[in-house]
Amino acid sequence: MVRDILIWPDPILKQKAKPVTKVDDSIRALVKDMFETMYAADGVGLAAPQVGVLQRVIVLDTTPRQPDAKPLAMINPELIALEGETTYTEGCLSIPGESEDVDRAAVVTVKYLDVDGNEQTLRCDELLAIAVQHETDHLNGTVFVDHVSTLKREFIRKRMKRLKASREQPPSASR
């Protein structure tokens, strides 16, 4: 099921997600919905808070840009090592139409649970490293515009408020 993606500055996006205590069918259903939602929105990553669920779950698929990658669901992801530095122009499904340069680690190692509840460790580089950091930020109540200047963030906030208002307007009746 494709879910609605919250648009920043929705207050839920500023909240810290809670750890998943048990990987069960409800979590697997959430993961399935999140993949469907991410693909429908043409994204490479999605965090549960973006669909209004405050649980530490992310999905990622960077295969269009990294053919050797595979779709991943990470439950309770934890960045355990950061290496190097890079700057990447990031966008976000919760901040549609906007992108800004963000400084990130070039390589990350992440520990997480898979959809079967097994602990995994993965070393990520290139777009996958960026996406893991971006989505993990969402779990901590941070969006990519928190990494840019206050002035840029305020311009983007105003555009997102206008976008949200236009989406909430009922279609005008033509006579």
C-alpha positions in Angstrom: 0.0 0.0 0.0 1.4 3.4 -1.0 1.3 5.7 2.0 1.2 9.5 2.1 4.6 11.1 2.6 4.7 13.9 5.2 5.9 17.3 3.9 8.4 19.2 6.0 8.0 21.1 8.3 5.5 18.6 9.6 6.2 18.3 13.4 6.4 14.5 13.2 9.6 14.8 11.1 11.3 16.5 14.1 10.6 13.7 16.5 13.0 10.9 17.3 11.8 7.4 16.2 11.6 4.6 18.7 13.6 1.4 18.4 11.7 -1.6 17.0 11.5 -4.2 19.9 10.4 -7.2 17.7 10.7 -7.8 14.0 7.3 -9.3 13.2 4.7 -9.3 10.5 3.6 -5.7 11.3 7.2 -4.5 10.7 7.5 -6.6 7.5 4.1 -5.0 6.3 5.5 -1.6 7.1 8.7 -2.3 5.1 6.6 -3.5 2.2 4.5 -0.4 2.3 7.6 1.8 2.6 9.2 0.2 -0.5 5.9 0.7 -2.5 5.7 4.3 -1.3 9.4 5.0 -2.1 9.1 3.5 -5.6 5.9 5.4 -6.3 7.6 8.6 -5.4 10.8 7.7 -7.4 13.0 7.9 -4.4 16.2 6.0 -3.3 15.4 6.0 0.4 12.5 6.4 2.9 12.4 6.5 6.7 9.3 5.4 8.6 8.8 8.9 10.2 8.3 10.2 6.6 5.1 8.1 6.5 4.1 9.1 10.0 5.4 6.0 11.8 7.9 6.8 14.6 9.8 3.6 14.4 13.5 3.1 13.5 12.9 1.6 10.0 14.4 2.7 6.7 14.3 1.3 3.2 16.9 2.0 0.4 17.3 1.2 -3.2 20.3 2.8 -5.0 20.4 0.2 -7.9 19.6 2.8 -10.6 22.9 4.6 -9.7 24.8 1.6 -8.2 24.0 -1.5 -10.2 25.8 -3.8 -7.7 23.6 -2.6 -4.9 20.4 -4.3 -3.9 17.2 -3.0 -2.2 17.7 -2.9 1.6 15.4 -2.7 4.6 17.2 -1.7 7.8 15.6 -2.0 11.2 17.2 -0.1 14.1 20.1 1.0 11.9 23.2 2.3 13.8 26.1 4.0 12.2 29.2 2.4 13.8 32.0 3.8 11.6 32.3 7.0 9.5 35.2 7.5 7.1 36.3 10.4 4.9 34.3 13.3 3.8 32.2 14.1 0.7 29.7 16.7 -0.4 26.6 15.5 -2.1 23.6 17.4 -3.5 20.7 15.9 -1.6 17.0 16.0 -2.1 14.2 14.5 0.0 10.8 13.0 -0.6 9.5 15.1 2.3 10.9 18.3 0.7 9.9 17.8 -2.9 11.6 19.9 -5.6 14.4 21.1 -3.3 18.1 20.1 -3.2 21.2 21.4 -1.5 24.8 20.4 -0.9 25.3 18.5 2.3 28.6 17.4 3.8 28.6 13.8 4.8 31.0 10.9 5.5 32.2 9.3 2.3 32.0 5.7 3.7 29.8 4.4 6.5 29.5 1.1 8.3 26.0 0.4 9.6 24.7 -2.3 11.9 21.0 -3.2 11.6 18.4 -5.9 11.8 17.1 -7.3 8.5 13.4 -8.2 8.0 14.0 -11.7 9.5 15.4 -10.1 12.7 19.0 -11.1 12.0 21.8 -8.6 12.8 23.7 -7.5 9.8 26.7 -5.2 9.3 27.3 -3.4 5.9 30.0 -1.1 4.7 28.5 1.5 2.3 30.0 3.9 -0.1 28.9 6.3 -2.8 25.2 7.0 -3.0 24.3 4.2 -0.6 26.5 5.8 2.1 24.8 9.2 1.6 21.3 7.6 1.6 22.0 5.6 4.8 23.1 8.8 6.6 20.2 10.8 5.2 17.6 8.2 6.3 19.2 7.6 9.6 19.0 11.4 10.2 15.2 11.1 9.7 15.1 8.6 12.5 16.7 11.2 14.8 14.3 14.0 13.8 16.8 15.7 11.4 16.1 16.6 7.7 18.8 17.5 5.2 17.9 21.2 5.4 19.1 21.1 9.0 22.6 20.9 7.5 22.3 24.1 5.4 22.4 27.7 6.3 19.5 29.3 8.2 18.7 31.6 5.3 18.4 28.7 2.8 16.4 26.6 5.2 13.9 29.5 5.8 13.4 30.0 2.0 12.8 26.3 1.6 10.4 26.3 4.7 8.3 29.0 3.1 8.1 27.1 -0.3 7.1 23.9 1.5 4.4 25.7 3.5 3.0 27.1 0.3 3.2 23.6 -1.3 1.3 22.1 1.7 -1.3 24.8 1.6 -1.9 24.3 -2.1 -2.3 20.5 -1.6 -4.8 21.1 1.2 -7.0 23.5 -0.8 -10.1 21.8 -2.2 -10.3 22.0 -6.0 -12.3 25.1 -6.9 -15.7 24.4 -8.3 -16.1 25.7 -11.9 -19.5 27.0 -12.9 
